[in-house]
Amino acid sequence: MDVSTLRDRVDAALEDVRPNIRADGGDVWLIRIDGPVALVQMVGACGGCSMVAQTLKGAIERAVRTRCPEIERVEQV
């Protein structure tokens, strides 16, 4: 597996959801890929939001898994 290509694809998936996240005053950053897990950090207003788990598992994980089926889950660090 070419990790740099996978990282690029995960970043592209995050770009797809960023406009909605930024509209709420936050952002999401890819920290690293650890096997089948993409580790992200929610920042700004999203960092302490009570809806972060729903955003992470709903929009973000869905977008990443659609572009990168080898990623099994997305977790916040």
C-alpha positions in Angstrom: 0.0 0.0 0.0 1.4 3.4 -1.0 0.8 5.5 2.2 1.4 8.8 0.5 -1.3 8.1 -2.1 -3.6 7.0 0.7 -2.9 10.1 2.7 -3.6 12.2 -0.4 -7.0 10.4 -0.8 -7.9 10.9 2.8 -7.0 14.5 2.6 -9.2 14.9 -0.5 -12.1 13.3 1.4 -11.6 15.7 4.3 -11.6 18.6 1.8 -15.1 17.4 0.7 -16.5 17.9 4.2 -14.4 20.9 5.3 -16.8 23.6 3.9 -19.6 22.4 6.3 -17.2 22.1 9.2 -15.7 25.5 8.6 -19.2 27.0 8.3 -19.6 26.0 12.0 -16.2 27.6 13.0 -14.1 24.5 13.0 -11.8 22.3 10.9 -10.5 18.8 10.7 -6.8 17.9 10.3 -5.4 14.5 9.3 -2.7 13.6 11.9 -1.6 10.2 10.6 -2.8 6.9 9.2 -2.2 3.9 11.5 -3.0 0.8 9.5 -6.7 0.8 8.7 -7.4 3.8 11.0 -7.2 7.5 10.0 -6.5 9.7 13.1 -7.8 13.2 12.9 -7.9 16.2 15.1 -11.0 18.4 15.3 -10.0 22.0 15.9 -11.7 25.4 16.4 -15.3 25.3 17.4 -15.5 21.6 16.6 -12.8 20.7 19.1 -15.1 21.1 22.1 -18.5 20.7 20.4 -20.9 18.2 21.9 -21.8 17.1 18.3 -18.2 16.1 17.4 -18.8 12.4 17.7 -21.7 12.6 15.3 -19.8 14.7 12.8 -16.8 12.4 13.1 -18.7 9.2 12.5 -21.3 10.6 10.2 -19.9 13.0 7.7 -16.1 12.6 8.1 -15.9 8.8 8.4 -18.4 8.3 5.6 -16.5 10.6 3.2 -13.1 9.0 4.1 -14.4 5.4 3.7 -16.1 6.2 0.4 -12.8 7.4 -1.1 -10.6 5.0 0.8 -12.2 1.7 1.4 -9.0 0.4 3.1 -9.7 2.8 5.9 -12.0 1.0 8.4 -12.6 3.9 10.8 -11.7 7.4 11.6 -10.8 8.3 15.2 -10.2 11.6 16.9 -6.9 12.2 18.7 
